[in-house]
């Protein structure tokens, strides 16, 4: 019988159970985690300061309007068109946290958390918004927390947790150094402010989705299914999670030399989140696909068909209002979305075929259905492998990487300010 090697002794004589070289690996992991958390919290603080500045612009505009000023300062403030629309709710606290982050779709999530779902065909209805996020808000509300404050805090917590899980997932695939760079690219992504406070469901989805894929990488199928179910109950891109998890599972098994078996389809059970919501809609309203059908309601106007597929409305804006700020913003969204789905090609070749499939579906679904590209910059958050691939592509191009980060960070801060001032930027 071979005798196990005895534990080494450290310099002070204490038994050291770690083998040679393990100390360096553990130290590198700790350093990587610490640096990743530093990046995440720095972005959280910077983003919230920027959004607070947006609230300040609202107050500045009001003050300038009272004095009748039309000078350079007034024009500078007007660039952001600050409005600070007050969502009609008696329990909406008029504090900095909610004034900065409770805008636009936040009212739908708050409504669902308080009053549940209703649906009137051909009218904008809350069934368009998936239940995981408002359920979380309602759960904190049951503990006595204001629903709007709860929504903002959930976003902050889930956004930071999701980015940290992303760092661990990327480390598993690419190593500490590249993972840290990928995390740095992600935290200054122009629309990453939706992970740092905005009362939207993107942060919860990201945390659950990355967690599901990370669990799959660690061969923890039960955790992958559970987290995947939360993700499919959080955002309409639910099919991307199911398809992506199954594709990656098959890829991992093939790489390990294992034969395909029924067990490899277990990740498909993550679709139970979507299935449960569809069953609820069928039982309550007689339409399991109400969340899709409501998209054509007046004001949303996302009609399935050539008008959306060919983006006719977007091209009309390009021709009629090429320099309008709204047109330029939509073009920015279009550029990001098209670049992101194009990343599926190098992801397929250099990272993972399973993740390439996930990215293609996660971006392809909203890209196909959107009438004018608006919002696709936010939807790209779901395609998190893109940021890992971007880090790989820029790894040997330090100057380009620094320039990219600088421009992205500037856009991130500007859009955070604009959102804080109640501009619709996604």
C-alpha positions, 0 to 999 in steps of 0.5 A: 500500500502506498503511504500518503505523503505527510503534510508539510510544515510551515516556517513556524512549525505549524502543520500545513495541509496544502500541497506545494503551489497551492498557497499561490493559487489560493492567494491568487484567488483571494486577490482576484476576488478582492479586486473584482469586488473593488471594481464592482463597488467602485462602479456602484458608488460612481454610478449612484453619484452620477444618478444623484447628479441627474437629480441635481440637474432637475433641481437646477432646471427648476431653479433656472426656470424660476429665475428665467435664465437662458444662459449657458448653464441653462442650455447645458442643463437642458441637454439632459432634458431633466423632468423627474416625472413623479410616478403617481403613488402615494407611497413613493418616497421623494428621497434621493434614492428613489428620485434617482432610480424609480423611473419609467418601467419601475411603475409596472413592477411597483404595481404588480408588487402591490396589486398583482396582474391584470390584462386587457387585450390591446392595452398596455398591461402589467402581464408584459413584465415577468413575476420574479422581480415583483415577487421579490419586491413584495417579499421585502414589502411584507417585512415592512420595507417600502416597495420602491425602496425595496426595488432599488435595494434588490437591484443593487444587491442582485447587480453586485452579486451577479457581477461577482458571480460573473467574475467567478464564472469567467475565472473558471473559464479564462483565469483570474487575469482575464476574468478581472479584465472582463469584470472591468469591462462589464462594470463600465458598460454604458447600460450597466447602471441598470445593475446598480439601482434602477428599479428594473429586473435586469440585475435579478436576471443576471444574478440568476442566469450567471449563477445557473451557468456557473453551477453547471460548470461545477456540475451542480445540476440541481443548483443550475436548474433552480437558478435557471428557473428564477431567471426564466421567471424574471425576463422574456428571454427565458428560452435562451436560458433553457437552450443555453444550459442544455447546449453547454451541458452537452458540450461539457459532456462531450469534452469529458468523453461522456456519452449523451444521456437523458441526464444531460437534458435535466437543465431544460427543467430550468424552463419551469419558471417560464412554464409556471408564469404561462400556466398562471396567465392561462388560468387567470386570463385565458392566454398563456402568451399574454406577455407576448401578445400585449407587446403590440398594444398602442404605445409599445407597438412591437408588432410581429411582422416585417415592420419590426423584423426590417426595423422600418420605423428606425430607418424612417427616423434615420432618413427624416431625423438623422441628427435627432437625439432620439435617433442617435440613441437608437442608433447607439442601441443598434450598434451595441446589439449588432456587435453583441450578436456578432460576438457569438462567432468568436465565442463559438470559435474560441470560448464555447459553442454552448455560450455562443448559442446562448448569446445568439438566442438572448440577443436574437430574440429582442433584436428580431422583435424590436421595432426600432432597436430601443432598449437593446443596449439594456437587453445586452446585459443578459448576454454576459459571455460577450464581456468575457469574449471582449476581454479575450479579444482585447487581451493583446491590445492594451492601448485599445483596451484602455481607450475602450474602457475610457469611452465606455466609462464616460458613456456609463456615467453620462447615461447614469446622469441622464437616467437619474434626470428621468430621461428614457435612455433604454 
